[in-house]
Amino acid sequence: MVKFMISGGTAAIADVVILYVLTDGLDIWYLISSIIAFLFAFLVSFYLQKFWTFRDNSRDRIKQQAAVYLILGIVNLAVNSSGIYFLVEIFGTWYLLAQIIIGAVVATYNFLLYKFFIFTSDKKAGAHKNILIATGIFSPDIGGPATYTKTLCEELPKFGWEVKVVTYSDDTNAECRIKNVELRMQSVEVLRVSRQQNKLLRYCKYFWQILHLLNWANIVYAQGPVSEGLPVYWACKLRGRKYILKIVGDYAWEQFQNAKCTRLAGAKPRRRINPSRVGEPSRAEVENTEFISLDEFQKRKFDAKTERKRKVEYKVAQNAEKIIVPSVYLKKIVAGWGVAEEKITVIYNAVEFADVKAIYKPSGEKRIVSVGRLVPWKGMEMFIEIAEKLQIADCRLQILIIGDGPQRQALQVKSQKSKVKSQIKFLGALSHDKTLAYMKAADIFALNTGYEGLPHTILEAMYCGTPVITTPVGGNTEVVANGENGLLVDYNNKEQWQTAILKILKDNSLAQTLARNAKGSLAKFNQKSMIGQTIAELNKLIN
């Protein structure tokens, strides 16, 4: 700030001196004098601010900087001239005082534009390794992106990277420290934007934080294509910077499913609404469609709100320098958005396998455990529907559902209507260790999901030694080989699920074989591999 004021002051002095000489000394009309003086001061300001104040000695962006600076100079010239004219002619202000007033106004907004838009530090390879991670959730929030970002914050500094995080949050940094959630990340600066405000306002604040930190960061790593990716896209676009993007799902599809509260059912035949909307279902058709798979979603058009979200994530993905996805399946999905395949890298997420003690289970009792957010595509309703027949086959069978979400109340109401309601238990959202304890004590881990990018819970169940049954969708087939380390059955197919569950419960040898093979197939999901591959991609962007 001091250097900026000195540089600006020098330019201002030059401006006033030349203005005085030309106006009083050479008797040139003050407005013409102000234009000439301003242009000279503009050149003085440019060189001082670029090479001294902001120490920007880079040559690779000099053309872009010159163009932006020229546009800013033209704007400044217009503001300066019109401002002086207004003050002198309308209010009768002495022309030198008018110049000082307008100069102060111009200097204020110039500082912000110079700092955040035009001049950047030279951050070539070997100088700094600074990464700004833009995430939607972070510790103490619970979820995949929060865990992934926390892992990066803990591991990247070991390899010479300095990390800063921008996140949306319900807590302040002080509140998070009280909760003891950052004990292993004391060197990481975390900037939190409150969710407890208007969406547009929090987006703007998030954008401003990203823009502010672009002077520091070599790389910006956005953990999603919309609420994180859109502010990153605009900030990097304004500054001519590159960003890397992680995609773990289709945001537009997830929001569509949540909004419609959909469940599995056959989609009704589509009809044409008008020639300009061929292939777009009517509102009634959308509302009556209970489940649309992610693959089907890619092929069709929906309501305007959904299409706007889809357009945003496509734009953000297409402009990313590199995209990281956690499965080959998601690479195929993102490539379908118009992103070149060579820009998409598959890096399997690491799963933090923890050794826990199984929670107590009465002798002879059988347990099926399912873990997931209670949203339509997780298919928890199906377990309630097959519970009665399963209970007939084994009267000591318990179905335990761990997780929370928008469908919880509806699912609980449905379970209360079941004849075996005492055998179905909703445990809510549990701590990670307690969830693992229930999984380890289970006879079967069941995940009836219509979509999965990469199923962490399945990997954890495998590590716990619990036989797994799931669906052949998304990234599941990259984890489970049917009949070898788990069983694959169709999503919401009640007969197949009943058969598979009873098969494992009645065949202890099969259960042991699946569990043993599963534990031996986890090598590629380790943290060392994930961090190594991630750093390799980051290094490519700064070299």
PyMOL commands that set and color helices and strands:
alter all, ss='L'
color gray80, all
select helices_A, chain A and resi 2-25+30-53+62-91+95-118+144-159+173-178+199-213+229-239+251-260+275-277+283-288+294-299+304-318+328-335+341-343+376-378+380-393+408-416+421-423+432-441+456-464+474-478+494-506+508-519+523-525+527-542
alter helices_A, ss='H'
color red, helices_A
select strands_A, chain A and resi 130-135+162-169+189-194+219-222+243-246+322-325+344-346+366-371+397-402+424-428+444-447+468-470+487-488
alter strands_A, ss='S'
color yellow, strands_A
deselect
rebuild
show_as cartoon
